Every structure is written in C-alpha cells, then in structure tokens.
Amino acid sequence: MKNNGTILCVGELLIDFFCTDIDVNLAKGQHFSKQAGGAPANVSAAVAKLGGKASFLGKVGADPFGMYLKQTLDEQHVDTSMLLFDPATPTTLAFVSLTANGERDFVFNRGADRQLSLQDIDKEWVRQAAILHFGSATALLADPFREAYLSLLDEAKANGQFTSFDPNYRGDLWKDRLEEFIALSRRGIHNADFVKVSEEELSIITGLTDRHASLDLLHGLGAKTVAVTLGKEGTLISSGASRSLISSITVKSIDSTGAGDAFVGAMLYQISQLSQPKAFTSNAKQQQEFVTLANQVGAIVCTKVGAIAALPSLEEVKRFVEQQGESKIEA
C-alpha cells in the first residue's frame, strides 16, 4: 500500500492521579497531581513531537476529564478525529501512590476506554494509516474493547499495513489472569511486524529466562522484528537473522514514566519516514540506527517529570546527544 506516513495508535486514554504526599497509601493520601495517561496515547504524542503524523483511536467519557485528555493530545498535534466520547460512561481513572519501600498502592476505575466497539470504528479511515500501533495495557482485559482491538490487529495484517505491538503488562490489572495475558499477547505477537517488550515481559510471555532462546520463540510465533528494552543496559534488537545490543546514553533518571512509550514512538516515527516500512524488518543496519535514536529519546524522557511533558523534539534530541556524547553499537 502507498505510505501516507500516518501512525494510528489504538488503545486507552485515561487520567493518572499521582499522590504527591510522601510515603502514604491511597487511604491517607490527600494531594494528587492529574496527568494524561495511557501507553498508546503517549506513543502518539511522542511521534507527533518528533515531527511525525500521529492519530489516536480510543474512547473517553463525555466529561471534563475526557475533554482534558482531548485537549492534551490536540496540544501535541495528535489527530483526535478518531477519539470517541461516551455519554453514558465516565473517563477511565487510575490512582497511584508510592510508599518508602517502593511499594505501589494502585486503584483502577475502569470507564469509557473499555467501551470501544467495532461498531464505533470507521474501518475505511483505519485502512488509510501506514502503521497501526497496538500498545494498550487495558484493551485485552475484556470485551467489547478486546474484540475490537484483536479484530483491528487481524485486519491490519491482512491489509498489508505495518503493525506494531507492545503487550504492556501491568501486574495490578491482570493479577490471577496471567495465562490469559500470555495467550492474548502471543496472538498479538503473531500479527506484528515490530514487537517491543521489556525483559520482564519477554520472560513472562515465553516462560524462558535466556534472552536469545526467548527471542527465537517470539520469532517462531511470527514476530518480524523484536526490541527488548533493558534499561541502562540499552536495547536488544533482533530480526531473527541478526541480533545486536544497542547501548543508550547515561542520564540521571528523575522519572522513567513513559520512557518505553517514547522509545516506541521514536521507532515508529523513523519507520513511518520509509517509503516501504516493511523493508525495515530485514535491514539490520537500519534497525541499529533507529534503535540508537529511540534509546536517546527514551533516556531524555527519564530526565524530566511527566510522560507527555517530557517528550523531546528531534532538534532537542540532537542538542542533548551533542552534549552527552553519541551512544555506541555493540555487535
């Protein structure tokens, strides 16, 4: 298909309320900071901030929180024409506090994001996108969103569109449903040209501890290219035929929230600039170059507070790298 460069991110857009009180649980917390959240929304904002064409498909409540979220994406120049408002269901909310020992107190009020259905979606509009990114932490939890999400993923592959999948495992959400998460993630991986996982997700989905054996399994499921983000260690990128560990730049991390989403956004932005995005999956040199920039974007996000507020432009990345020194590629 002709590449129009548009990246459509499918998934949840929600409000994160972070407790700003020190070392308290949610029962005792009194002060909260409101932030736009949702992994696919973060990815869309990262793409747009770098200069790419990003669109978002999801559902929020027809309430002040939903309007705030739309305004946040609009301000980042993300196309929100596919953002739907549910008059009957409030916007999804998450409340988080941290205690001194690092434990997280988490309450999730699921709302409108789960109500996205196939009937809501303009399929013809979706087919115009060059790249579809599926990186929702909540989409696979329940129907009707799960049915719509998996159907869009299947159709994107059938239509020859470049597909990106990030399982975004959240233990707070899946709890005793781990086997279900693994099965659904493997279905997503089967359809994906590009898969991004953390080392924890790689181990959970494969049931293996060896990185290379785990990558072999993901490629066996159907994944064309896999990126395993390893924090300070960098990113392991694999196309099956080739595999490289790409180091990142050293930064003083203040808040790592959204760093993985920024990495994905930077990868997809670069892929969207190609006349034939699918050629990326077999070009090892290009994969190494793209991961180098994506690592830099993810590292920069860690130096600021707020997933969307911390996102850099391409010019800011170049300036930052010049100050810090170039990252290196290790075979």
N, C-alpha and C positions, 0 to 999 in steps of 0.2 A: 504494500500500500504506500501511497505517497506520504511522506513525512511532513506534517504541518508543525512539528515541534512541540505540540501541546502534551503536557503531562497531566493526566487526570488521577487525582488521589481519592480513593474511596475509603470511607470509614467514619470514625466518630469525631465529633467536635463537641467539647464539653468545658465546663468550668472546674478548675482545680482551686480549692480553697486551702491554702497552706497556713497552718497555725504558726504565728510569729512569736508566740510565747516560748520561752526557753524550758526545755526538759519537762514537758507536761503531756498528758494524754488528751484525747479529744473531750473527755468528760470535764476536764479542768480548764481547757483552752478557752480564752476569751477574745483573742485578736487574730484575725485571719486576713491574708492577702489574696485577692482574686486574680487568677491568671487564666488566660485562654489555654486549653489543653487538648489533647488528642493527638496521637502519633502521626496519623496521615495528614492532619491539618498542619502540624509542624513541618512535615516534609514539603507540603505545598508552599508554605511560607519561605522555606529555605531555597526552593527552586526559584521563586519569584525574586527573592533578594539578590540572588546571583545573576539575575537578568533573563531567566527563562520564562516560558509560558506555562503557568500552572493553573489548574482548575480543581475545585473541590466538590465532591458528591457526598452528601450526608444529610442528616435531619436533626434539627434543633427544635425547641419549643417556641411557640409564638408568644414569647415573654421577654422581659428586659434582658435576661441572660442570653437568650438567643440573638437578640439584636446586637448586644455587645460583641458576641462572637463573630457575627457577620461583619461588623464594623472593623474588628481586629484584622480579619482576612482582607477586607477591602483596602485597608490602610497599607497592607503589604503588597497590594496589586495582584492578589489572587482572584481569579474569576469565580464569583459566587453565584452564577446564574443557575447552577445545579444544587445549590443549598436550599433545602426544603424546610418549611415551618409547619409544625404540627400544632393545630389549635387545641387539641384535646390532651396533650401530654407535655409536661414541663421539660425543660432542658436538663440533660444529664449533669449531675454534680458529683464531685469527689472531694472528700475532706481528708487531709493528711496532717499528722503531727509527728515529730521525732523526739525520742527520749535520749537521755545522755548516753545510754549504752548502744545507741544506733538503731534500736527497735522502732518500727514504724506502726503508728496507730492509723488505721485506714477505714473509712466508711464510704461506701459507693451507693449513691442514689441513682439507679438506672432510670433514664427517662426516654426522651424522644429519639435518641440515636438508634435504639433497638427497633423502632417502628418503620424504618425504611423498608419498603417492599418493592417487588418487581414492577408492580402497577404504578409506582411513583416515578419510574425512571424512563427518560427519553432515550431509548436504545439507539436511535439514529444519531443523536448527539454523541453518545458514548463511542460509537464506531468511528467518529471523526478524529479521536485522540490518537496520537502516535504511540504513546506509552500509557499504560494503566498501572498504577501502584496500589497494591493491597497490603496495608500495614497496620491494620486495626487491632487493638488489644481486645476489643469487645465484640466485633462483628460475628465471631464464630460461637458466641455463647448461646444464642437462641434465635429461633425464627421470630418474625419474618426477615430480620436483617441477615441472618445466616444464609437462608435460601437465596436471597438477592445477591449477596456477596459471592457465594460459590458459583451461582449462575453466571454472573458477570465475568468471573475469572475463567470459567469454561469457554464462554463466548469470545472473550478477548483472544485466547489461544487459537480458537477456531477461525477467527477473523484475521489472524496473522499479525496482531498487534504485539508490541514488545510488552511483556508482563514482568512486574517486579513484585516480590513477596517477602514480607518481614513478619514472622509469626508473633513477635512482641508478647512473649509470655509474661503474665503477671500472676504470681502465686496467690495474691489476695483475691483474684477473680475466679481462678479455676479450682483452687482448694482440692477437693477429693475427686476431681474430674480429669485427672492427669492423662489417663489413657485416651479419653475423648479428644483432649487437646492434641496429643501426638498424632492420632489418626487424621484429624482435620488439617493439621499442619502439613502432614505428608501429602495430602491431596493438593494443598496449595503449592507445595514444592514441585510436585509432578508437572504442574502447568507453567512453571516460572522460567523465564529467560535469565533473571537475576534474582538471587536469594541473598538476603542479609540476615545473619544470625549472630548472637553473642555466643561466647564459649559455653555458657550455661545452657542456652537453647540448643546448641549443637549436641551436647551430651544428653539432654532430655529427649530430644526427638529421635536420636539414633540409638540410645541405650548403650553407647560406647564411650570410652574415655580417651582413646587415641584419636588425635585430630585428623590424621590422614585417613585412617580407616573410616572415620565418621564422614569425611568429605566424599570418599568413594561411595558410601551408602547413599548420600544425597544426590550425587550424580546418577547413581543407579535408579533412583526414584524418578529422575527426569530433569533435574536442575541443570541448566546450561552453564551458568557461572555462579559461584558462591563466594561471598565475602564473610569472613569470620572476624568480628571486631574483638580485639584483645586488650583494650585499654591502653596503658602506657607502652605495651609491647608492640602496638601497631595493628595491622590488619593482614590476615592471611587470605589471599585471593587465589581462587582455583577455577580452572576451566576444564578440569579432568585431565587434559593433555599436559598442562603446565600448572605450576603452583609456586607462589612467591610470598614471602613475608615482607610487607612494606612498613617501614618504621614511620613514626609520626614525629612531631616536633614537641619538645619538652616545654610544658607550661605549668604554672601554678594554678591548680584547679580550685575554683571557688564554688561552682555549681555545675554538675555534669548532666543535669536535666536537659533532655533534648539533644544531647550530643550524637547519639545514634541516629536520630531522625535527620539531623543536619548532615551527617555522613551520607545517608541515603539520598537526601535532596541534592547534594553535590554530585553524587554519582549519576543520578538521573538527569540532572541539568546537562552534564557533559555528553551523556548518551543521546540526549534529545538534539544535540547540535550535529549529529551524524546524519548523512543522507540515507544511510541504511543502518538503523540502530541494531538490528540483529547481528550484524557483522562483528559487533563488539565482543560477542560471546566466544569468538575464536581468535581474537587478536590479543596475545599475551602482553605485548609491549604497550598497547593502548590501555589495557586493564591496569597495568602497573602505574602508568601516568595518571590515569583517572583516580585511582585509589590514593596516590600521593596528595593530590589536591583535596580529595574528600577527607583524608586524615587531618589535613591542616584546618579545614572548615570545622570539623568536629572538635579539634583541640581548642580553637578560638572560642567556640561556644562555652567551653568549660571555664573560661576566664571571666565570664560575666553571669549575672543572675537573670533567670527567665529564659525559657526555651526559645520563644519567638523574638523577644527583645534583644537577645544575644547574637542573633544571626548576622553574619558579616556579608558585605557586598564583595564582588570579585576584586575590586580595587583595594578594599580593606584587607583581604587575604594576601594580596601581593605585597602590600606595605608591611604587614605583620611578619611574613616569611623573610623579607629582606632584613628585618630587624633581628629575627631569631636564627636565621641560617636555614638552608634548604634541608629537607628530610632526605634520607638515603634509601636506596633499594637494595635489599639483600636477597640473593637467589636462594 
